[in-house]
Amino acid sequence: MMHVLSSRILLRPTDPERSRRFYKDILNLQIYREFGTGPDRGTVYFLGGGFLELSGRSETPPAPGISLWLQVSDAKAAYGHVVARGATVDRPPQREPWGLVEMWLTDPDGVRIVVVEVPEDHPLRHRP
């Protein structure tokens, strides 16, 4: 059995400074740590129970199937926050047929970000 102690998503952006601005200024993710120097330095952000690391540089964007799922307490407030900071939102928050409230946006390299609110009445909030 593998005992995972921590987790981290690693992204190699095509333009590290642009991506750092997006995650820090638009999404307002808090920095856990930074390492290295120069434009390709690493920045690690808190992501609830895990971390998001932007480090290095890639000539191509990440695979198109990659998505980040970020749970928030209030999707409507998150929408107001990112729009006020200049984000282009692909789809404002709305309640899905499966009961979650979801907002969709993409990072500068096209990584899909799903911002999710789990309403009080949703089964995910209650154990059977």
C-alpha positions, 0 to 999 in steps of 0.5 A: 500500500502506498501511504500518500503524505501530501499531494501537489499538481505540477504545471509547466506553463508556457509563460510562467509570469503570466500564469503566476499573475493569473493564479495569484492576482485573479484567483488570489491563491495564497503562496505556500513557498517559492524556490529558485530565481529568475522567470522560470522559478517555482511558486507553490500555491495552497489548494485546500488539501493539496498544492499547485506548483508552477515551475519551469517552462514548457514549449507547449500547454499542458495536456488538454484533458487536465482540469483543476477542481476547486471547491469553494464555500460560495461560488457566486462570491468567487465569480464576483471576485475573479470578474472584478480582477479581470478574469474571463469566465467561460460560464458563470456559476449555475446549479448542475443536474447533479446538484453542485454549483459550478463555475468554469474558467481557464488559465492562460494555458487553457487548463480548465478550472471548475470552481465548485460549491457543494450546497447544504442540501447536497448528498456529499454533505451527508453520510448515509 
